[in-house]
Amino acid sequence: MLEAAEVLRLSNARNRQIAGLRLALVTSGKLVSGCLLTATIALTLLCGLPVLLVTLIVLPGILTGWLEKVSWVIAIVPFPLSIFVFGMGVVFIVRQALGRLEEGCAAVPPAAPGESASCHVCGAPLTMVGEAGVARCGFCQADNVVTARALDRARKRRDVIMENYARGIGALTLKVHSVSALGAVGWGVAVAVTAVGSCTAANVYDEHLATVTGPQGAKKLADVKPIVSIVVDAQSVYWCGAHQVYAVPLQGGERRLLTAEPGSMATDRSLVGDGSHLYWMTTTGEVRRVARTGGPLATIAKVEGVTGADLRMALDADSLYVTTRRSLVRVPKAGGPPTTLTETQRATQEVAIDDTHVYWFEERVAPGRPRFLQRISKTGGAVTTLYSQDSISSTVRPALDETSIYYVANYGNSINRQPKAGGNPTRIAASEETEIEHLALDGGWVYFATRYDSLGCSGTAYGAIRRVPKGGGKIEELTSGLKTPAALALDGTSVYWGDLFRETLMRMPKRP
């Protein structure tokens, strides 16, 4: 059986090891706390100073109405604040934990003024104070923190425990919970500030765009809901939105609802028209039409295999040409069974026609998503691939003249002219700052619509209606101040488009 002295020695050795470990944690904790505080301040300054400098630089722009140029700056201003709040919360929690650990290493405070502190391991009096306010016990060799702050905190803790142990434990628990809750609330506030700040910046910009800027020289014909397809004749403008067809006089006025069958269209972009009727396809594959003056709906054919989300249509004097996700189909306008011109394993997209051929895009559903510009005779036969490139915008309808086909390429940033008979394409226009959405031809010009650049970091921040000579050359801007132009149509004197953001149908004169 071990002697009492041996038991005391072993106990003191173990307590000394624990004390050494605690002191090491205190030292490393102070280092970590300091590093966290330094990193938080540095990161906040690193993120905040550029934002502050950019904001000061562009402040004259904000005051002069260029808010859309710096909307992204406003959106990220809360970011440095969230970093600072979160970092300071972490530092606070670490320092609280460090304080509690330091209390565990603190010496027993003197019982009366003038007396020495005692070792927190064995209770022996301490007489020597080393570096950083640490005293080593001469009996058990344990290190004790003897700084005034540590002793004061230890005295208060022991007083609380002696006076009311239960109340002291409750207070300590409440304090830990409060610190945790404060950290959670601080982080939540930072996230909320960031979210609210970003949303507020976006809303401020939208209000600014809606009220301060707008297309110059354009006239509003009607207030509309989503508008994605336009047909124009000598008397009226017809459009499709929310699966219904409307008309309004060319000079504006009261709009008329031509169809009273909501939800019948497979896609709003399938609306086409001739001199007397408007045509579309339903979600069940029925090809329907209504007179331009209104009246009852008529079903002229039914096409199998229709997928509404990818349906596109084109129209000539005798037939409708429909892409049905995996095929190209011709439907007689007078009624009768549809004819499949070709089938494909690739997804079919936009379609256009001339006097003899049908042109359409196909898109391979695979990595890289290559797109193909295809051509086939209206009577059927072999399919010819005119061009293949993954940067083709297959959802923008191509435009045709007597010799060439015009389409959007370079991921929406340029217009190519391609010979109908095949050959290499020629780039005739580039719009690097914003994406091209729609094309239309008139005489020697290619008209196109661009949308708003949501980052506002390069070039114009607005969308616009522009035109470029068919052979390439200087791009002319007819009007700007657009955010989301929808559809584009021309007649002999005017350009028509829909504005999704303002929910309006617009018209402006062509230039000579």
SEVO-633980 format. One record per residue (C-alpha): residue in one letter; x, y, z. Coordinates in steps of 0.001 Angstrom, whole numbers, plus 500000, padded with zeros to 6 digits. Example, Ala and Ser with C-alpha at 12.3 -4.5 7.8 and 13.67 -1.06 7.14 Angstrom:
<sites>
A512300495500507800S513670498940507140
</sites>
This chain:
<sites>
M500000500000500000L501414503421498984E502397505857501675A500447509118502093A503455511149500922E503667509140497714V499950509631497057L500352513379497606R503362513454495282L501507511682492494S498469513865493001N500552517007492849A502312515773489697R498974515173487994N497620518525489090R500816520175487893Q500362518605484462I496779519843484300A497870523308485411G500571523375482732L498075522361480068R495644525059481177L498353527703481133A499436526638477650L495845526971476516V495650530451478041T498818531536476221S497718530066472880G494211531418473389K495533534925473767L497502534498470568V494456533145468709S492282535963470053G494776538572468928C495121536997465499L491328536822465083L490935540470466047T493719541519463678A492318539363460840T488803540732461366I489946544334461216A492208543646458224L489508541752456299T486929544425457041L489267547146455817L490283545073452793C486642544624451771G485347547963452958L487969550391451684P487577549485447972V483803549775448312L484194553133450062L486649554410447460V484516553247444523T481423554780446124L483201558119446586I484502558023443031V481099557301441499L479140559566443873P478861562292441197G477472559631438870I474836558675441428L473816562311441861T473605562862438097G471310559940437409W473751557141436593L472500554949439422E472297551887437208K476072552103436657V476795551512440332S473865549399441496W476248546519442094V478316548717444448I475250549493446543A474382545813446666I477767544789448135V478180547648450638P476637545520453449F479240542805452844P482090544417454870L479613545102457677S478614541446457832I482295540428457984F482967542883460815V479919541848462873F480654538148462442G484386538548463159M483840540640466267G481292538112467480V483839535321467128V486517537379468908F484101538147471752I483199534489472232V486871533406472132R487820536016474695Q485008534974476995A486174531363476829L489759532514477374G488721534424480499R487047531361481982L490145529272481237E492399531902482840E490274531755485970G491040528034486206C494797528760486167A494671531715488561A496286531475492014V494111531546495134P493810535235496091P495281536376499432A492927535985502378A493924539433503689P495871542431502378G499622541905502597E499454538137502521S500691536077499564A498540534257497090S498342530481497263C498918527773494667H495657526730493012V496923523089492897C498335522379496377G497496525561498367A501118526383499250P502013530107499500L503569531725496413T506543534005496778M508080534307493296V506455535943490272G507912535101486861E507385536494483369A503903537564482251G502550537454485815V503105533718486329A504370532301489689R505708528766490116C504819526922493307G507911525919495316F506176522841496638C504411521202493643Q506098523199490809A502678524148489327D502419527467487437N499863530026488650V498556533194486981V498963536014489515T498114539121487473A495825541589489208R493066540972486708A493266537199487064L493307537382490874D490404539827490891R488345537585488650A489245534544490743R488292536368493961K484927537409492528R484275533894491290R485138532342494630D483046534933496492V480071534113494325I480549530402494858M480945530818498600E477933533102498976N475564531186496790Y476829528243494793A473569527591493037R473107531237492105G476687531447490854I476257528418488619G472993529846487286A474596533207486547L477528531573484742T475175529448482654L473068532481481782K476193534356480775V477298531569478422H473839531427476888S473776535204476514V477126535195474731S475939532446472377A472659534251471752L474483537518471137G476751535849468608A473764534258466843V471856537549466814G474900539411465516W475370536955462671G471668537037461882V471696540831461789A474704540815459471V473020538387457070A469766540355457220V471576543632456550T473330542096453549A470095540647452130V468020543760452757G470767546001451412S471075543992448197C467298543818447660T466921547505448446A469648548390445957A467908546306443272N464543547919444016V466044551411444007Y467566550700440622D464294549305439242E462374552364440417H465050554587438896L464905552776435562A461104552877435505T460697556573436293V463847558435435272T464920556731432074G463101555226429146P463068554835425382Q463348558263423786G461172558946420749A458947555912421382K455190555781421961K453324553424424243L450511551655422400A449112549628425290D449697548387428791V450289544649428585K451198541684430708P454062539419429578I454440539863425819V456666537497423862S455335537423420290I454234540275417950V452479540239414555V451774543494412631D449473544284409705A448198547504408126Q445623548182410878S446717546570414137V449451545112416277Y448740541625417634W450572540091420535C450532537008422657G450997536957426406A449747534756429236H448406532322426578Q445962534823425102V445981536915421912Y445250540649421882A445102543425419272V445480547209419412P445338549806416587L448674550962415187Q448161554416416691G447228553011420086G443852552873421787E441645550252423338R442991546716423133R440827543780422080L440965540196423329L440798537856420330T440888534551422200A438893533640425266E440531530281425888P443290530838428479G445979528234428690S445352526805425222M448719527727423729A451621525325423901T453976528316424009D453421532032423686R456282532255421186S454441530127418604L452094532917417406V452295533583413636G449935535302411204D448999535795407560G446770538401405946S443575537109407541H444302534822410509L446548534209413495Y447824530667414210W449193528804417213M449386525305418654T447862523944421849T449536521815424499T447838518745423018G449217519381419500E446135520976417913V446881523725415378R444327526501415842R443533529800414233V441375532865414801A440486535682412401R442370538919412922T439015540590413489G438182538059416220G435557535348416282P435388531607416953L438473529408417145A439039526783414468T441193523632414723I442840522816411376A445101519874412311K446623517835415120V450360517168415431E451718514315417536G454784514584419758V454434518253420677T456511519588423580G455185523038424334A458320524440425925D460306524001422682L457631524607420061R458318527150417298M456345527946414142A456813529640410755L454209530388408074D454044530801404294A451112531138401894D450066527477402114S451526525805405217L452709526050408788Y456140524642409697V456479523443413281T459426522199415344T458152519580417809R461222518884419945R462405515922417852S460989516645414373L460086519251411772V456469519045410573R454518520779407761V450804521471408374P448486522636405542K446707525892406422A443549524668404747G443484521587406971G444586518028406466P447095515559407866P450548516905408924T453656515790407035T456921515057408860L459773516598406845T462548515219409060E463135513597412431T466169514138414627Q467661512933417899R468587516484418772A466317519159420227T464803521430417564Q464577525160418272E463764528314416265V462601527983412648A462379530323409617I461448529868405943D461968531352402498D460298530482399175T461899527049398864H463480525926402134V463009525652405867Y465845526705408199W466032525759411851F468373525228414780E469102521941416502E470747521595419879R472510518491421138V471651517679424751A475180516734425833P478313518317427359G479328521280425230R475786521531423802P476801522059420143R474158523782418026F473466523266414325L471974525522411661Q470037523170409367R468221523465406038I465741521263404189S463488521684401151K459850522471401893T458945519270400099G461329517182402222G464543515387401323A468087515538402652V469037517823405525T471992520167405008T474032521490407935L475004525076407104Y476956525763410272S477760524147413625Q478993525992416710D478137525829420400S478005529654420591I474941529954418320S471888531401420086S469362528793419002T466459530454420836V466640533691418779R464670533361415532P466926533822412457A466042536360409743L466245535709405987D466648537727402807E467158536576399224T470696535252399657S471581535067403341I470426533988406777Y471157536198409793Y471432534781413291V472843535575416736A476198533985417617N479097534347420061Y476816533485422993G474460536347422256N477052539056421580S477231539211417784I475257538821414539N476461536522411748R475478536535408071Q475523533056406535P475046532239402817K471923530151402311A473794527803400038G476480527173402669G479910528596403366N481668530470406113P479702533004408192T480623536692408388R480244538712411565I478425541963410769A477872543334414285A479134542884417826S477483543970421056E479964542949423743E478394544917426584T474932543323426439E473114540378424901I471165540407421625E467615539112422052H465707539592418757L466332540124415002A464275541574412128L465119542629408549D463993545682406578G465529546793403280G469271546996403732W469184546871407551V469243544300410319Y467303545544413343F468028543988416716A467105544416420383T469532544134423276R468684543665426924Y469886545432430056D473313544381431358S472488543334434934L476045544008436190G476292547454434725C480089547085434635S480834547662430954G479364549723428167T475788550868428428A473737549578431335Y470554549717429244G469087547563426542A468404549251423219I466840549000419756R469601549224417151R470282548512413506V473294547682411365P473709547481407575K473349543945406222G476883544077404948G478224545220408316G479379548642409382K478440551279411925I475727550313414401E472988552917414820E470993553217418027L467318554087417591T466482554255421293S467820553036424631G466658552933428233L465251549404427884K465661546644430418T463989543575428947P462765544028425357A460452541211424317A459831540366420653L460547542685417747A458474543404414633L458611545858411707D456230547339409174G456840549901406449T457269552834408823S457796551679412413V459537549365414842Y457458547545417477W458580545747420614G457323544673423992D458856545894427250L458600543137429866F459862545356432669R457404548203432135E454705545848430772T454082547991427704L453824547605423927M455994550239422244R456364551752418781M458784554208417249P459427555429413653K462206553925411602R465046556151410525P465499557022406842
</sites>
